[in-house]
Structure formats: C-alpha cells, structure tokens
Amino acid sequence: MQISKLFLATLLPFMASANEHTSCWCQIKTSDECQKSACTAYGLTRAFFNLPREYNIYNAATRWQGTSCQVVTQDGVVSGGLGGNEYEKVCQDNCHVGSSCDG
C-alpha cells in the first residue's frame, strides 16, 4: 500500500504537466478571426500553467503569434503554460471546432 502511494506521488507532477503546451490553435483556417478571439478568451481565463517562478497569472497574457496562441510574460518572455483541455474549450466556444497544441 505504501509503495503504491509513493509511486503515485512520484508520478503526479508528470501527469499534471502532460497537458501543458507552448502553443495551441483551433482546428480551423489560421486566418479565421475566431482564432484570435479564442486566444484572447483563453488569456482572460488566466489558466496558465508552470510559469517561470518570477511570474504569476497576473503578469502574463496570451497573444496570437503567426499561426498559434502563446503565453507571454509582461517583459515579453514566451512561456509554456497553455492547458490543452482549457484551450479545447475556448475553441469550442469561439470557433465551434476542436484544438491542437504542441510543445
């Protein structure tokens, strides 16, 4: 019993970060306006994960860059931190499609 608890405790950080990405986009043409709306909507949720230690959810935001949405800190550092499940929801709400992520 103790070994299984220890094993689970060791795996939890990896399981929690498995859904964290550096960029995401909705599965629709990248030029579609709803892409930017979804990126903005995600930023408003403040659902940022694993930000660098010196940042918090209030000094980070999202921006649409080229073909994907990214988390950017107040001094311009691009960070990982997009949640795949959370981004899927804003794509459904704004574009009525699913999402893809990388990184």
N, C-alpha and C positions, 0 to 999 in steps of 0.2 A: 504494500500500500504506500509506504513512504517513498519507495523508489519511483512509483508511477507519479506521485505528486511532484517529486524533484524533476523528473523528466518533463512533465507538463510545464512547470515553472521555467525550465530552461528554454522550451520552445515558444512560449507566449510572445516574447519580443519579436521573434522572427515571423510569427503568424500575424501579429498586429501590423508589421511593416510591409507585408506582402502586397497590400492593396494601395501602397503609396507610390506615386509616379512623378516624373519630372515634367511631363506634358500630356495633355489629353485633348480630344476633339470629338465633335459629334459626327456620326456617320452620314454625312450629307456633304454636298459640294463645299469646299473650304471658303469659297467666296460668298456663301449664303450669309445674310445678315444675322440669322439666328445663332450662328457660331459665336459672334461677338456678344450677343445677348446672353447666351449660356455661360460664357466665360465671366462676364460681369456678374451674373446671378450667382455663380459659384463663389466669387470673391465676397459677395455680400453675406454668404453663409458663414464665413470665417472658419471653414472646416479645413484648416491647414495642418498637416502632419509633419513631424520631425523637422521643424525649422531649426536652423543653427541656434545654438544656445543663447546668443546675444539678442535674438529676435523673439517677438511674440506675435500673436494673431492680430494685434492692433498696429504693428509697424510692418505688415506685409499686405500685399494685394495681388490681384490677378491682372494679367494683360494678355491680349491676343497678339501673338508674335508670328507673323508669316502664316503658318498653317495649323497652329496649336495654341492652347491656353497654357500659361506658365504662372508660377508663383514668383513674385519679385518682392524683395525687401525694400524698405524706404530708401536705401542708398544704392539701389539698382542691382543687387546680387540676385541672380536667378537661383532659385532653390527648388529642391524636390518638395513634395508636400501635398500634391493633389491626391485626393481619395478617389479611386476608381468607381466605387459604388455611388459615392456622392455626385461625381461628375455624370454618371449614367442618369441620375435623377434629373439634373438640370437640363440634360439633352432631351429627355422625355418631355419635360415641362415646356421647354422653349422651342424645340425643333421637331418633337414627336418622333424621334429616332433614338437608337442606342448610341453608345460611345466607344471609342478606342483610346488606349493610353500606351505610352512607352516609358522606359526608364524606371 
